[in-house]
Each structure stands twice: as C-alpha cells, then as structure tokens.
C-alpha cells in the first residue's frame, strides 16, 4: 500500500527537522511531504536539509489549504493512504501503524488519533479541553456518536477519503468540519488512543482568551455545515 505522510507547516523552523527525522525513523515504509504554507522563517530550508520533500505555497492558505494540497498531491501520485502529522512536534509518528491498522483491516475510511481515550501525555490547555468537550457534545447531537478528540490533526485516510476530500476539504476549521462532512457522506470514522507532546517550537495561534473565541466560531461553522444540503 503506497503511503504518504503529509506535514503541514507554517513557521516551524524550530521543530520541523525533528519531526521529519522521527517520521523517517518510525515510518520507513512511507513517503514524506512537507507542505510549507508560505512560512516567513526558514521552514522550507530546514525541511529540505532534513530530507523532506517540500511543496511551498505562494500564499498562506491556513491548515485547511495546506492539508488539501497534500491530499491533492496524494491523489495525483497514486497513494493508497495518507497520514496527517502536524509540524510542531506534538504527534508521535510511532503511532502511524496503529492509525493505519483499521484502514488496512477494511474497518475505517478515516482514523483519528485521540489524546482523550486513555488520557495520557499532553492534554492541551484547560480552555481548549473545555471547548473540545462542547464540540464532543455537539457531535453527539449532530451525528449520533461520540468523537473524543474532534480537533486532533493526527489522522489517517484511505484512498476513498483522499479522493473525496481533495476537492471538499474544509478551509476554516478543517479538523472538526471534515468529521461532520465525512460522516454525512457515510464514511466510516474511528478513533485510536495516542499520546501527544507539547509543541516542540513556535507559537500556537490559539492561546489565552482566543481559545473560547475559536471554539465559538468552530461551533457555528459545524452547525452551518450540518445545515447544508449534501452534494
């Protein structure tokens, strides 16, 4: 099974080399694509020096546009599976085989790595955990099932999900919105427990009082998405 690991990165020069090395060490069976989202620092140069294959976007598209670029690359180059790993060092590539196992067994189209199943490792900030709890309840109402970590960017897709999302991947709040989108189109979604770390470098765009504001916008976006007619 031809497998691609997609690493969206924006201003991650402090962490990207370590992420690439960890991926190469744990996932020698997979190819690596770093999508440099018009970084203003040396992310591209550091990634290339670490042995990553890099696609650089001419303008900043955000996490949604960066991941969608990776999914389109996966389609064009005939990959059977794709794994998204953040460029900040929070995700442990050693869990990639576990993410792929339900796909290889034919039991899932998308697999999410959840830090909240076994509740080990870094659990995020109090404000973000509270927001995630709100989203967890919202998804229970909208799709009738519990998604413990709907904002996790550590996830794997099979070819069917890749082909579907390459033209439809949400731009604004892609992690939770893509769960709703796939669920509404009868894709099979599951979660596995993973342990995450604090970011290895850089600064999160969601800090302090911006976290409740971010969650409020996500809730509104998810509700709006749930009201749209299926394509």
C-alpha beads as a LAMMPS data file, in Angstrom:
LAMMPS data file: protein, C-alpha beads

231 atoms
230 bonds

1 atom types
1 bond types

-500.0 500.0 xlo xhi
-500.0 500.0 ylo yhi
-500.0 500.0 zlo zhi

Masses

1 110.0

Atoms # bond

1 1 1 0.000 0.000 0.000
2 1 1 1.566 3.244 -1.158
3 1 1 1.532 5.630 1.798
4 1 1 2.146 9.374 2.107
5 1 1 2.737 11.320 5.301
6 1 1 1.580 14.938 4.946
7 1 1 3.171 17.500 7.275
8 1 1 1.537 20.946 7.030
9 1 1 3.954 23.550 8.358
10 1 1 3.818 27.290 8.953
11 1 1 6.804 28.929 10.653
12 1 1 8.002 25.643 12.160
13 1 1 11.759 26.007 11.631
14 1 1 12.406 25.074 15.280
15 1 1 10.610 21.733 15.132
16 1 1 10.291 20.563 11.529
17 1 1 13.676 18.823 11.307
18 1 1 12.943 16.743 14.398
19 1 1 9.504 15.812 13.048
20 1 1 10.947 14.679 9.721
21 1 1 13.663 12.623 11.415
22 1 1 11.091 10.998 13.706
23 1 1 8.866 10.162 10.732
24 1 1 11.744 8.645 8.774
25 1 1 12.757 6.587 11.806
26 1 1 9.268 5.256 12.616
27 1 1 7.730 5.107 9.134
28 1 1 10.372 3.968 6.682
29 1 1 7.614 2.447 4.538
30 1 1 6.056 5.864 3.796
31 1 1 6.976 8.887 1.710
32 1 1 7.064 12.300 3.374
33 1 1 5.637 15.547 2.023
34 1 1 6.070 18.836 3.884
35 1 1 3.577 21.487 2.757
36 1 1 5.205 24.818 3.584
37 1 1 2.294 27.219 3.991
38 1 1 4.196 30.359 2.885
39 1 1 6.292 30.392 6.053
40 1 1 8.123 33.600 6.881
41 1 1 11.023 31.770 8.504
42 1 1 13.419 29.037 7.304
43 1 1 10.901 26.170 7.474
44 1 1 11.430 25.218 3.819
45 1 1 15.234 25.254 4.015
46 1 1 15.325 23.305 7.274
47 1 1 12.850 20.719 5.966
48 1 1 14.871 20.183 2.794
49 1 1 18.083 19.827 4.787
50 1 1 16.384 17.202 6.988
51 1 1 15.479 15.120 3.941
52 1 1 11.889 16.162 3.438
53 1 1 10.157 16.551 0.094
54 1 1 8.737 20.085 0.219
55 1 1 5.884 21.797 -1.613
56 1 1 5.853 25.535 -0.918
57 1 1 2.623 27.509 -1.253
58 1 1 2.960 31.026 -2.708
59 1 1 0.487 32.476 -0.191
60 1 1 -0.646 31.398 3.257
61 1 1 -3.769 29.236 2.931
62 1 1 -4.054 28.074 6.524
63 1 1 -4.105 24.500 7.794
64 1 1 -7.069 23.550 5.591
65 1 1 -5.423 24.684 2.366
66 1 1 -2.106 23.094 3.332
67 1 1 -3.657 19.699 4.078
68 1 1 -5.801 19.862 0.948
69 1 1 -2.638 20.494 -1.074
70 1 1 -1.181 17.322 0.430
71 1 1 -4.328 15.336 -0.362
72 1 1 -4.292 16.536 -3.969
73 1 1 -0.629 15.523 -4.198
74 1 1 -1.560 12.081 -2.832
75 1 1 -4.255 11.678 -5.480
76 1 1 -2.083 12.767 -8.382
77 1 1 0.756 10.464 -7.324
78 1 1 -1.408 7.411 -6.695
79 1 1 -1.139 6.986 -2.932
80 1 1 -3.461 4.477 -1.264
81 1 1 -3.271 6.030 2.208
82 1 1 -2.324 9.410 3.658
83 1 1 -1.464 10.402 7.212
84 1 1 -1.557 13.960 8.522
85 1 1 1.071 14.836 11.125
86 1 1 1.486 18.364 12.478
87 1 1 4.823 20.073 12.009
88 1 1 5.109 21.306 15.608
89 1 1 6.236 18.024 17.151
90 1 1 3.039 17.232 19.088
91 1 1 2.347 13.987 17.234
92 1 1 4.372 10.815 17.707
93 1 1 4.946 9.032 14.358
94 1 1 5.343 5.734 16.216
95 1 1 1.527 5.596 16.301
96 1 1 1.228 5.680 12.495
97 1 1 0.972 1.861 12.115
98 1 1 -1.838 1.859 14.703
99 1 1 -3.623 4.630 12.775
100 1 1 -3.372 2.616 9.589
101 1 1 -4.470 -0.708 11.102
102 1 1 -8.264 -0.096 10.940
103 1 1 -7.900 1.100 7.332
104 1 1 -5.853 -1.942 6.338
105 1 1 -8.424 -4.159 8.039
106 1 1 -11.190 -2.551 5.964
107 1 1 -12.936 -1.173 9.043
108 1 1 -12.467 2.593 8.581
109 1 1 -12.021 5.285 5.943
110 1 1 -10.577 7.834 8.387
111 1 1 -8.842 7.154 11.696
112 1 1 -8.275 9.874 14.303
113 1 1 -5.546 9.764 16.922
114 1 1 -7.199 10.803 20.193
115 1 1 -5.352 12.020 23.291
116 1 1 -8.542 11.711 25.372
117 1 1 -9.243 7.970 25.214
118 1 1 -6.535 6.907 27.658
119 1 1 -5.780 10.482 28.820
120 1 1 -2.011 10.121 28.866
121 1 1 0.598 12.642 27.776
122 1 1 -0.103 16.291 26.984
123 1 1 -3.837 17.057 27.265
124 1 1 -3.837 20.661 25.949
125 1 1 -4.863 23.730 27.974
126 1 1 -7.875 23.924 30.279
127 1 1 -9.681 26.340 27.953
128 1 1 -9.175 24.141 24.900
129 1 1 -10.230 20.997 26.762
130 1 1 -13.429 22.778 27.752
131 1 1 -14.057 23.778 24.140
132 1 1 -13.402 20.248 22.932
133 1 1 -15.937 18.955 25.468
134 1 1 -18.528 21.316 23.970
135 1 1 -17.730 20.044 20.480
136 1 1 -17.913 16.454 21.712
137 1 1 -21.483 17.069 22.860
138 1 1 -22.343 18.854 19.614
139 1 1 -21.137 15.934 17.506
140 1 1 -23.113 13.536 19.662
141 1 1 -26.237 15.522 18.764
142 1 1 -25.408 16.029 15.068
143 1 1 -24.046 12.619 14.044
144 1 1 -25.218 10.438 16.901
145 1 1 -21.796 9.342 18.080
146 1 1 -19.064 10.446 20.435
147 1 1 -15.849 11.797 18.926
148 1 1 -13.489 12.269 21.850
149 1 1 -10.874 14.413 20.074
150 1 1 -12.538 16.178 17.159
151 1 1 -9.801 18.829 16.878
152 1 1 -6.964 16.319 16.563
153 1 1 -4.864 16.835 13.440
154 1 1 -3.272 13.398 13.776
155 1 1 -5.288 11.249 11.372
156 1 1 -5.133 8.781 8.517
157 1 1 -7.216 8.424 5.346
158 1 1 -7.769 5.674 2.811
159 1 1 -7.881 6.276 -0.941
160 1 1 -11.651 6.770 -0.987
161 1 1 -11.477 9.506 1.662
162 1 1 -8.482 11.128 -0.047
163 1 1 -10.347 11.366 -3.346
164 1 1 -13.444 12.768 -1.652
165 1 1 -11.629 15.388 0.423
166 1 1 -9.199 16.635 -2.182
167 1 1 -11.937 18.901 -3.611
168 1 1 -14.035 19.327 -0.452
169 1 1 -11.571 19.670 2.418
170 1 1 -12.845 22.477 4.701
171 1 1 -10.743 25.622 4.828
172 1 1 -11.706 27.371 8.056
173 1 1 -11.869 24.728 10.812
174 1 1 -10.920 21.593 8.903
175 1 1 -10.444 19.045 11.680
176 1 1 -13.978 19.131 13.165
177 1 1 -15.708 20.123 9.924
178 1 1 -14.169 17.245 7.974
179 1 1 -15.511 14.771 10.544
180 1 1 -19.028 16.064 10.002
181 1 1 -18.571 16.155 6.227
182 1 1 -17.333 12.566 6.024
183 1 1 -19.948 11.313 8.461
184 1 1 -22.769 12.866 6.432
185 1 1 -21.481 11.059 3.338
186 1 1 -21.391 7.671 5.050
187 1 1 -17.635 7.370 5.512
188 1 1 -16.531 5.151 8.378
189 1 1 -14.669 7.028 11.128
190 1 1 -12.945 5.625 14.191
191 1 1 -10.506 6.779 16.868
192 1 1 -7.489 5.130 18.449
193 1 1 -5.679 6.217 21.632
194 1 1 -2.427 8.143 21.196
195 1 1 -0.100 10.116 23.430
196 1 1 0.752 13.649 22.361
197 1 1 3.502 16.069 23.389
198 1 1 3.647 19.805 23.892
199 1 1 4.712 21.638 20.744
200 1 1 8.475 21.463 20.214
201 1 1 8.761 25.048 18.952
202 1 1 6.913 28.031 17.567
203 1 1 3.781 29.646 18.966
204 1 1 0.220 28.360 18.777
205 1 1 -2.287 30.654 17.103
206 1 1 -4.884 29.683 19.734
207 1 1 -3.791 30.919 23.145
208 1 1 -5.353 32.632 26.151
209 1 1 -8.746 34.201 25.531
210 1 1 -8.577 33.373 21.846
211 1 1 -9.401 29.732 22.699
212 1 1 -13.078 30.349 23.712
213 1 1 -13.494 32.642 20.701
214 1 1 -12.041 29.958 18.430
215 1 1 -14.344 27.283 19.848
216 1 1 -17.384 29.544 19.417
217 1 1 -16.503 30.025 15.750
218 1 1 -15.972 26.276 15.319
219 1 1 -19.360 25.506 16.857
220 1 1 -21.056 27.965 14.491
221 1 1 -19.175 26.574 11.471
222 1 1 -20.095 22.981 12.353
223 1 1 -23.762 23.885 12.800
224 1 1 -23.779 25.714 9.462
225 1 1 -22.127 22.739 7.765
226 1 1 -24.738 20.409 9.228
227 1 1 -27.477 22.549 7.635
228 1 1 -26.038 22.416 4.129
229 1 1 -27.532 20.042 1.616
230 1 1 -25.407 17.045 0.742
231 1 1 -23.596 17.389 -2.571

Bonds

1 1 1 2
2 1 2 3
3 1 3 4
4 1 4 5
5 1 5 6
6 1 6 7
7 1 7 8
8 1 8 9
9 1 9 10
10 1 10 11
11 1 11 12
12 1 12 13
13 1 13 14
14 1 14 15
15 1 15 16
16 1 16 17
17 1 17 18
18 1 18 19
19 1 19 20
20 1 20 21
21 1 21 22
22 1 22 23
23 1 23 24
24 1 24 25
25 1 25 26
26 1 26 27
27 1 27 28
28 1 28 29
29 1 29 30
30 1 30 31
31 1 31 32
32 1 32 33
33 1 33 34
34 1 34 35
35 1 35 36
36 1 36 37
37 1 37 38
38 1 38 39
39 1 39 40
40 1 40 41
41 1 41 42
42 1 42 43
43 1 43 44
44 1 44 45
45 1 45 46
46 1 46 47
47 1 47 48
48 1 48 49
49 1 49 50
50 1 50 51
51 1 51 52
52 1 52 53
53 1 53 54
54 1 54 55
55 1 55 56
56 1 56 57
57 1 57 58
58 1 58 59
59 1 59 60
60 1 60 61
61 1 61 62
62 1 62 63
63 1 63 64
64 1 64 65
65 1 65 66
66 1 66 67
67 1 67 68
68 1 68 69
69 1 69 70
70 1 70 71
71 1 71 72
72 1 72 73
73 1 73 74
74 1 74 75
75 1 75 76
76 1 76 77
77 1 77 78
78 1 78 79
79 1 79 80
80 1 80 81
81 1 81 82
82 1 82 83
83 1 83 84
84 1 84 85
85 1 85 86
86 1 86 87
87 1 87 88
88 1 88 89
89 1 89 90
90 1 90 91
91 1 91 92
92 1 92 93
93 1 93 94
94 1 94 95
95 1 95 96
96 1 96 97
97 1 97 98
98 1 98 99
99 1 99 100
100 1 100 101
101 1 101 102
102 1 102 103
103 1 103 104
104 1 104 105
105 1 105 106
106 1 106 107
107 1 107 108
108 1 108 109
109 1 109 110
110 1 110 111
111 1 111 112
112 1 112 113
113 1 113 114
114 1 114 115
115 1 115 116
116 1 116 117
117 1 117 118
118 1 118 119
119 1 119 120
120 1 120 121
121 1 121 122
122 1 122 123
123 1 123 124
124 1 124 125
125 1 125 126
126 1 126 127
127 1 127 128
128 1 128 129
129 1 129 130
130 1 130 131
131 1 131 132
132 1 132 133
133 1 133 134
134 1 134 135
135 1 135 136
136 1 136 137
137 1 137 138
138 1 138 139
139 1 139 140
140 1 140 141
141 1 141 142
142 1 142 143
143 1 143 144
144 1 144 145
145 1 145 146
146 1 146 147
147 1 147 148
148 1 148 149
149 1 149 150
150 1 150 151
151 1 151 152
152 1 152 153
153 1 153 154
154 1 154 155
155 1 155 156
156 1 156 157
157 1 157 158
158 1 158 159
159 1 159 160
160 1 160 161
161 1 161 162
162 1 162 163
163 1 163 164
164 1 164 165
165 1 165 166
166 1 166 167
167 1 167 168
168 1 168 169
169 1 169 170
170 1 170 171
171 1 171 172
172 1 172 173
173 1 173 174
174 1 174 175
175 1 175 176
176 1 176 177
177 1 177 178
178 1 178 179
179 1 179 180
180 1 180 181
181 1 181 182
182 1 182 183
183 1 183 184
184 1 184 185
185 1 185 186
186 1 186 187
187 1 187 188
188 1 188 189
189 1 189 190
190 1 190 191
191 1 191 192
192 1 192 193
193 1 193 194
194 1 194 195
195 1 195 196
196 1 196 197
197 1 197 198
198 1 198 199
199 1 199 200
200 1 200 201
201 1 201 202
202 1 202 203
203 1 203 204
204 1 204 205
205 1 205 206
206 1 206 207
207 1 207 208
208 1 208 209
209 1 209 210
210 1 210 211
211 1 211 212
212 1 212 213
213 1 213 214
214 1 214 215
215 1 215 216
216 1 216 217
217 1 217 218
218 1 218 219
219 1 219 220
220 1 220 221
221 1 221 222
222 1 222 223
223 1 223 224
224 1 224 225
225 1 225 226
226 1 226 227
227 1 227 228
228 1 228 229
229 1 229 230
230 1 230 231
